Amino acid sequence: MANRSALVTGATGFIGGRLVSTLVEKGWSVRACGRRDRPDDLPPAAEYEAVDLAGGDDLTGLYAGVTHLFHLAGASSSNADEAEMERANVVATENLLGAAPPRQLERVVHMSSTSVYGEEEQLPLPVREDVEPRPSRAYGKAKWRTEQVVCGSGLPVVVLRPVSVYGPGNVKLLASAILDVAIEAFAGARAVPVPAEPIEQRLVHLDDLLAATLHVAEADEAVGRAFNVVDGCYPTSHDIARILTGHFDLEVVIADDPDAGPSYEERQRSHAAMVEQGMKPNILLTKERFRFMRKANRNNRVSIDALLSTGFRFEHTDLERSIGSTIAWYGDHRWIL
């Protein structure tokens, strides 16, 4: 496809920034935007504009020459209050799509989340995209309302619903669990206590999500549809703990006490000592150890048949290798010691 020109919102975020780089590498003309100043690591070839999509400014200029919109902007933290969720997700999307010139865009790819399915009300498993979502938290509710805005816009849209994303550059979720293990290794631990109850997890590597994003941007059969994005592997918290500890030459100890292991204060002290020795404090240190691996979700398993039916294939399904390369990246960049 010639003369491909993308507008990427949310370009200051983990996924959005990498999407901009990937598009530039593949020859796209890219205009990016975000609420903060231009990130230092954004490719020079990409245009950038700092803009608040929910602020009421005229957004029509963002679309000059654009053929594809990749909409990744929105409040990503489940800790944001409901008003901010509404503003940053729903209102911003209404403003953005309302400014789109009629019949100009060939494709709109909207990044949503499997959080729209909710965690409390049991849905048929594996959860298909055509099920009626039952979001239970503010983040999922905002994402679902945003999807409704997108799908009601009259534009050629595709919705992606990824699970937890990991990979080089991420600063939370699995990254925080990696930091937890690195802290205990730094403090001299030989074994890492993990809560006895195994919790099933779900992940997708950043590179697979980016590949899926580009795939649906050009697949004709994708228009008007939503797609779950997960690598199809469902490791338990114990499985992930063993992968993480193995890369630090530590053992896993299954503990009946869910609070076993160093306290938050002890972890903070070790973290501070690591920073003093040159670690960059980019990864989120959570108050609860292995917080990412403690969240049970009755709707954890989702179907990827729809995405696979379009010809897409996942590449990063070997968790040992993919998580290992992610840990190596963090070490090389001094995000862990």
C-alpha positions as a printed NumPy array, in Angstrom:
array([[  0.   ,   0.   ,   0.   ],
       [  1.566,   3.296,  -1.115],
       [  1.447,   6.668,   0.629],
       [  0.534,   5.313,   4.032],
       [  0.324,   8.06 ,   6.61 ],
       [ -0.537,   7.403,  10.247],
       [ -1.779,   9.48 ,  13.146],
       [ -0.812,   7.792,  16.425],
       [ -2.375,   9.031,  19.647],
       [ -0.907,   8.126,  23.023],
       [  2.597,   8.268,  21.567],
       [  4.204,   9.049,  24.931],
       [  3.1  ,   5.681,  26.292],
       [  4.882,   2.328,  26.261],
       [  2.882,   0.82 ,  23.392],
       [  2.264,   4.029,  21.469],
       [  5.915,   5.033,  21.383],
       [  6.986,   1.651,  20.089],
       [  4.209,   1.697,  17.501],
       [  5.506,   5.017,  16.172],
       [  9.013,   3.561,  15.833],
       [  7.695,   0.44 ,  14.11 ],
       [  5.626,   2.417,  11.614],
       [  8.591,   4.649,  10.75 ],
       [ 10.802,   1.581,  10.29 ],
       [  8.229,   0.169,   7.855],
       [  8.159,   3.312,   5.752],
       [  5.022,   5.005,   7.01 ],
       [  4.748,   8.765,   7.356],
       [  3.848,   9.306,  11.003],
       [  2.312,  12.124,  12.98 ],
       [  2.228,  11.381,  16.695],
       [  0.584,  13.145,  19.592],
       [  0.421,  12.927,  23.355],
       [ -0.322,  15.049,  26.393],
       [  3.334,  15.507,  27.355],
       [  6.31 ,  17.044,  25.564],
       [  7.934,  15.103,  22.751],
       [  9.666,  11.971,  24.097],
       [ 13.417,  11.886,  23.559],
       [ 13.293,   8.404,  22.046],
       [ 10.682,   9.179,  19.398],
       [ 12.139,   8.75 ,  15.878],
       [ 13.208,  12.083,  14.331],
       [ 11.247,  11.199,  11.195],
       [  7.967,  11.297,  13.116],
       [  6.117,  14.563,  13.549],
       [  4.925,  15.246,  17.078],
       [  2.319,  17.505,  18.625],
       [  1.566,  17.872,  22.327],
       [ -2.204,  18.043,  22.653],
       [ -4.93 ,  17.284,  25.168],
       [ -7.573,  15.451,  23.158],
       [-10.165,  16.121,  25.842],
       [ -9.269,  19.793,  26.195],
       [-11.583,  21.248,  23.564],
       [ -8.91 ,  22.339,  21.086],
       [ -9.451,  22.154,  17.328],
       [ -8.081,  18.748,  16.333],
       [ -8.748,  18.835,  12.596],
       [ -5.135,  19.757,  11.814],
       [ -3.954,  16.424,  13.193],
       [ -5.573,  14.667,  10.243],
       [ -3.772,  16.533,   7.439],
       [ -2.703,  13.881,   4.925],
       [ -3.507,  11.003,   7.288],
       [ -4.849,   7.704,   5.931],
       [ -4.803,   5.603,   9.121],
       [ -5.586,   6.467,  12.729],
       [ -4.078,   4.38 ,  15.528],
       [ -5.863,   5.469,  18.684],
       [ -3.965,   4.445,  21.804],
       [ -4.504,   7.506,  23.993],
       [ -6.35 ,   7.144,  27.278],
       [ -5.938,   6.743,  31.009],
       [ -4.144,   3.437,  31.447],
       [ -3.949,   3.252,  35.223],
       [ -6.67 ,   1.391,  37.082],
       [ -5.898,   3.773,  39.956],
       [ -7.165,   6.859,  38.108],
       [-10.5  ,   8.102,  39.389],
       [-13.688,   7.569,  37.418],
       [-13.917,  11.186,  36.263],
       [-10.407,  11.067,  34.794],
       [-11.171,   7.715,  33.161],
       [-14.222,   9.256,  31.497],
       [-12.336,  12.347,  30.383],
       [ -9.165,  10.701,  29.104],
       [-10.909,   7.816,  27.363],
       [-14.482,   8.652,  26.383],
       [-14.428,  12.442,  25.996],
       [-11.03 ,  12.406,  24.281],
       [-12.246,   9.81 ,  21.787],
       [-15.455,  11.706,  21.063],
       [-13.423,  14.832,  20.32 ],
       [-10.826,  13.001,  18.24 ],
       [-13.248,  11.1  ,  16.032],
       [-15.574,  14.067,  15.788],
       [-12.747,  16.001,  14.135],
       [-12.027,  13.305,  11.524],
       [-12.631,  14.536,   7.958],
       [-15.449,  12.612,   6.235],
       [-14.339,   9.715,   3.997],
       [-10.613,  10.436,   4.448],
       [ -9.538,   7.65 ,   6.787],
       [ -8.987,   4.193,   5.343],
       [ -8.784,   2.572,   8.775],
       [ -9.152,   3.389,  12.469],
       [ -7.468,   0.937,  14.848],
       [ -8.581,   1.462,  18.424],
       [ -6.644,  -0.065,  21.319],
       [ -9.097,  -1.244,  23.958],
       [ -8.619,  -3.982,  26.571],
       [ -9.986,  -7.34 ,  27.683],
       [-10.92 ,  -5.454,  30.86 ],
       [-14.22 ,  -4.719,  29.095],
       [-15.297,  -8.296,  29.904],
       [-15.041,  -7.729,  33.644],
       [-13.812, -10.046,  36.364],
       [-16.861, -10.606,  38.563],
       [-19.662, -11.947,  36.348],
       [-18.869, -15.302,  34.756],
       [-18.961, -15.255,  30.951],
       [-18.831, -18.3  ,  28.64 ],
       [-15.23 , -19.469,  28.264],
       [-13.154, -18.879,  26.299],
       [-14.619, -15.382,  26.057],
       [-15.448, -14.443,  22.478],
       [-15.536, -10.913,  21.135],
       [-19.271, -11.072,  20.405],
       [-20.251, -11.633,  24.048],
       [-21.942,  -8.739,  25.856],
       [-19.195,  -7.17 ,  28.009],
       [-19.746,  -6.906,  31.751],
       [-17.01 ,  -4.535,  32.939],
       [-16.701,  -4.447,  36.708],
       [-14.042,  -1.79 ,  37.319],
       [-13.744,   1.868,  36.344],
       [-11.03 ,   1.144,  33.78 ],
       [-13.023,  -1.573,  32.029],
       [-16.199,   0.506,  32.082],
       [-14.408,   3.467,  30.508],
       [-12.856,   1.226,  27.863],
       [-16.258,  -0.247,  26.994],
       [-17.899,   3.181,  26.704],
       [-14.996,   4.263,  24.499],
       [-15.492,   1.245,  22.247],
       [-19.126,   2.243,  21.825],
       [-18.049,   5.72 ,  20.729],
       [-15.575,   4.252,  18.248],
       [-18.005,   1.74 ,  16.78 ],
       [-20.736,   4.372,  16.488],
       [-18.543,   6.829,  14.594],
       [-19.373,   5.573,  11.115],
       [-15.662,   5.185,  10.358],
       [-13.918,   1.985,   9.139],
       [-12.885,   0.808,  12.597],
       [-11.113,  -2.17 ,  14.142],
       [-10.963,  -2.739,  17.9  ],
       [ -8.13 ,  -4.618,  19.595],
       [ -8.576,  -6.047,  23.098],
       [ -5.143,  -7.04 ,  24.403],
       [ -4.381,  -8.652,  27.74 ],
       [ -1.41 ,  -7.622,  29.925],
       [  1.446,  -6.54 ,  27.673],
       [  5.091,  -7.208,  28.481],
       [  8.418,  -6.625,  26.798],
       [ 11.42 ,  -4.29 ,  26.773],
       [ 10.499,  -0.821,  27.966],
       [  7.455,  -1.759,  30.013],
       [  7.458,  -0.342,  33.541],
       [  4.665,  -2.182,  35.35 ],
       [  2.763,  -5.476,  35.645],
       [  5.261,  -8.207,  34.709],
       [  8.06 ,  -5.625,  34.843],
       [  7.249,  -4.968,  38.501],
       [  7.394,  -8.703,  39.229],
       [ 10.806,  -8.869,  37.553],
       [ 11.932,  -5.959,  39.722],
       [ 10.667,  -7.771,  42.833],
       [ 12.862, -10.782,  42.059],
       [ 15.831,  -8.552,  41.198],
       [ 15.471,  -6.797,  44.553],
       [ 15.5  , -10.062,  46.485],
       [ 18.478, -11.323,  44.495],
       [ 20.313,  -8.071,  45.227],
       [ 19.53 ,  -8.458,  48.939],
       [ 21.168, -11.886,  48.96 ],
       [ 18.144, -14.169,  48.928],
       [ 18.61 , -17.739,  47.752],
       [ 14.912, -18.53 ,  47.456],
       [ 11.822, -16.451,  46.711],
       [  8.559, -17.155,  48.592],
       [  5.485, -17.272,  46.342],
       [  1.849, -17.545,  47.556],
       [  0.657, -21.148,  47.565],
       [ -2.451, -20.602,  45.466],
       [ -1.541, -20.744,  41.753],
       [ -3.267, -17.956,  39.825],
       [ -3.685, -18.389,  36.076],
       [ -2.108, -15.553,  34.084],
       [ -2.361, -14.269,  30.514],
       [  0.162, -12.246,  28.567],
       [  1.035, -10.904,  25.154],
       [  4.467,  -9.723,  24.078],
       [  4.683,  -6.144,  22.847],
       [  6.069,  -7.211,  19.468],
       [  3.1  ,  -9.526,  18.886],
       [  0.663,  -6.757,  19.798],
       [  2.394,  -4.359,  17.412],
       [  2.326,  -6.975,  14.66 ],
       [ -1.389,  -7.554,  15.258],
       [ -1.993,  -3.808,  15.15 ],
       [ -0.337,  -3.453,  11.754],
       [ -2.035,  -6.617,  10.509],
       [ -5.581,  -5.435,  11.212],
       [ -4.745,  -1.997,   9.818],
       [ -4.484,  -3.562,   6.365],
       [ -6.61 ,  -6.723,   6.516],
       [ -9.895,  -6.04 ,   4.712],
       [-11.742,  -8.686,   6.722],
       [-10.881,  -6.912,   9.981],
       [-13.072,  -3.847,   9.431],
       [-15.983,  -3.55 ,  11.824],
       [-14.717,  -6.24 ,  14.171],
       [-13.103,  -6.59 ,  17.596],
       [-10.206,  -8.946,  18.306],
       [ -8.827, -10.388,  21.52 ],
       [ -5.028, -10.369,  21.612],
       [ -3.328, -12.945,  23.854],
       [ -0.548, -15.383,  23.043],
       [ -2.753, -18.39 ,  23.85 ],
       [ -0.581, -19.563,  26.745],
       [ -2.002, -19.504,  30.255],
       [  0.835, -20.006,  32.742],
       [  0.162, -19.96 ,  36.458],
       [  1.757, -17.529,  38.865],
       [  4.009, -20.422,  39.924],
       [  5.117, -20.972,  36.32 ],
       [  6.025, -17.323,  35.892],
       [  7.762, -17.193,  39.267],
       [  9.953, -20.139,  38.261],
       [ 10.857, -18.452,  34.974],
       [ 11.753, -15.207,  36.733],
       [ 13.739, -16.754,  39.568],
       [ 15.554, -19.074,  37.176],
       [ 17.098, -16.099,  35.415],
       [ 18.472, -14.873,  38.746],
       [ 19.689, -18.32 ,  39.87 ],
       [ 17.148, -18.398,  42.696],
       [ 14.698, -21.049,  43.834],
       [ 10.944, -20.741,  44.36 ],
       [  9.458, -21.572,  47.752],
       [  5.698, -22.152,  47.82 ],
       [  4.512, -20.342,  50.957],
       [  1.239, -20.829,  52.825],
       [  1.551, -17.275,  54.128],
       [  0.636, -14.948,  51.228],
       [  2.651, -12.181,  52.885],
       [  5.852, -14.22 ,  53.176],
       [  8.99 , -12.517,  51.949],
       [ 10.543,  -9.114,  52.603],
       [  8.293,  -6.272,  53.705],
       [  7.626,  -3.22 ,  51.577],
       [  9.979,  -1.196,  53.765],
       [ 12.757,  -3.764,  53.32 ],
       [ 12.197,  -3.79 ,  49.574],
       [ 12.298,   0.007,  49.497],
       [ 15.676,   0.001,  51.238],
       [ 17.091,  -2.541,  48.796],
       [ 15.632,  -0.576,  45.909],
       [ 17.299,   2.62 ,  47.156],
       [ 20.624,   0.809,  47.46 ],
       [ 20.286,  -0.452,  43.884],
       [ 19.632,   3.083,  42.662],
       [ 22.746,   4.259,  44.51 ],
       [ 24.7  ,   1.65 ,  42.556],
       [ 23.451,   2.933,  39.222],
       [ 20.05 ,   1.341,  38.664],
       [ 17.555,   3.549,  36.834],
       [ 14.314,   3.665,  38.875],
       [ 12.047,   3.357,  35.847],
       [ 10.107,   0.227,  36.817],
       [  7.195,   0.654,  39.213],
       [  7.886,  -0.725,  42.682],
       [  4.521,  -1.927,  43.978],
       [  3.671,  -1.974,  47.66 ],
       [  2.446,  -5.568,  47.382],
       [  5.031,  -8.154,  46.334],
       [  4.193,  -9.797,  43.005],
       [  0.984,  -7.782,  42.81 ],
       [  0.669,  -8.607,  39.119],
       [  0.499, -12.349,  39.817],
       [ -2.107, -12.223,  42.597],
       [ -5.167, -11.137,  40.604],
       [ -7.552, -13.981,  39.832],
       [ -9.978, -13.412,  36.941],
       [-12.856, -15.78 ,  36.275],
       [-12.914, -14.556,  32.66 ],
       [ -9.184, -15.064,  32.206],
       [ -9.356, -17.243,  29.099],
       [-10.354, -15.471,  25.906],
       [-10.734, -16.762,  22.376],
       [ -8.291, -15.709,  19.667],
       [-10.033, -17.637,  16.885],
       [-11.245, -14.401,  15.291],
       [ -7.751, -12.939,  14.999],
       [ -6.237, -16.213,  13.806],
       [ -8.954, -16.472,  11.132],
       [ -7.54 , -13.338,   9.485],
       [ -4.189, -15.053,   8.981],
       [ -2.365, -13.547,  11.936],
       [  0.095, -15.711,  13.866],
       [  1.797, -15.076,  17.199],
       [  5.586, -15.331,  17.306],
       [  6.396, -14.889,  21.005],
       [  4.798, -17.958,  22.557],
       [  7.92 , -19.348,  24.238],
       [  7.597, -17.579,  27.578],
       [ 10.952, -18.78 ,  28.876],
       [ 12.711, -17.185,  25.923],
       [ 10.574, -14.036,  25.629],
       [ 10.608, -13.227,  29.335],
       [ 14.311, -14.043,  29.443],
       [ 15.098, -11.588,  26.654],
       [ 13.005,  -8.971,  28.438],
       [ 14.958,  -9.499,  31.669],
       [ 18.202,  -9.225,  29.695],
       [ 17.035,  -5.924,  28.197],
       [ 16.278,  -4.53 ,  31.649],
       [ 19.732,  -5.572,  32.814],
       [ 21.492,  -4.121,  29.775],
       [ 19.714,  -0.795,  30.278],
       [ 20.344,  -0.758,  34.044],
       [ 16.647,  -0.908,  34.902],
       [ 17.587,  -3.792,  37.206],
       [ 20.931,  -4.923,  38.603]])
